[in-house]
Amino acid sequence: MKTILQEKYQEIRGVLDKSICILLFASFINYLGYMVPMFLSIYLNSEGYRVSDIGFILTIYSLSGLGGGLLGGYISDKINPYVVACTCIILSAITLILLFFIKNFIVLCLLIFFFGLADFSFRPAFSLLLSSKSTKSNRVLVFGLRNTVMNISIGIAAIIGAQLLSLNVKYIFLFDGLMNIAVIIVLGVHYNCFSEQTKERLVKEDKENENSNQHHRNALLGYLCILMVNVIVFSQLRTTYPLQLTTHIALNANQISYLFFLNTLIVIFLEVPLIAFCKNLNSKLVITIGSFLLCCSFGGFAIFSSAFFTFSSIVLFTLGEILFFPTHLNLILDLPIQKQGKIMGLYQTVFSVGTFIGTPIGFYLYSFKNGQFLWFFCILMSFFTFLLMIISKYKENERARLCEVTNLSLIES
């Protein structure tokens, strides 16, 4: 056992070359400024905006994510994703600093939209940059490390944001803008590590026939459908899940905050080791297990309502989150399809759409049978993932069999 742990530790250390370390540090700084999406509604309320105005502005921010992901991915196929990421960060910094001074409602809406567009465009470009600096064998570990760094940074951002709110709520824009400037400095100082064109490593040569290309596109569509349903379930963590804990489990705000804190701790300390141990397993099996844990952890509320299950649900949910998302992203990037930027943009857009529609779907289903419909829906989504994975495996085996028959026919002829 000790030898296995040592091997996994060395494997994780081997991922951390100079380029990856720089990108992870830049990601840490970037998410320190996550307090703007986190506290934007509080700022708008403190400025005296009506609830309808606040909802309108938050909707604008969410909608900007639908186009931002596709835009960032599309441009990253044309030029070096390093250039795209840096440009997006510069635009984000400019809009955030302007938001510190602006009071006009229309200008505020426009700046929030452009901030969201730059922010969501940055994500696929930055993920492609990480992918280009990693290998196929360690990419899922790199994504796991990024998620760990992100959760640590967001936790710190929440603490700093709370302190800034006590001083002046508008300071969140200034702080976030300064963090973006810091990211520009970090990436700019290490320009030589990223200045070479990485496009050759991102755009894969697919010299197979049109049938093969169609197969890969169908596989991508199936994987994106799986992502959509699991993101809809995942979005319940911040929406209907706290409502369930308050109304049916009778937990108070402090107790619920401890559960969210437990979620963050598990991600920070277990994500990378768990991914390292599962890295050599079949990716589709890991995704199916992750989806089952993610969905059924909430689905269990249809049957159980004890305090023990409530604690267990957040543990199981977090383990499912850890297994599903990095492995799923890695599986999509493994597809031999050209224009990886487009794929990453589609991934980001589907994630944004799932989050956007997850809230109304969740609350609508929660209104029936004291939430029972919603929790059974979560269970159903895990079976949906399982079914699509079986279909995907069957299609893959069928294609391999046809290729083998074709090769044998060519040899005989």
Helices and strands as residue ranges (DSSP letters): H 2-15, H 18-32, H 35-46, H 51-78, H 81-101, H 105-132, H 139-167, H 171-189, H 191-194, H 199-202, H 210-234, G 235-238, H 240-247, H 253-278, H 283-299, G 300-302, H 307-334, H 340-366, G 369-371, H 372-412
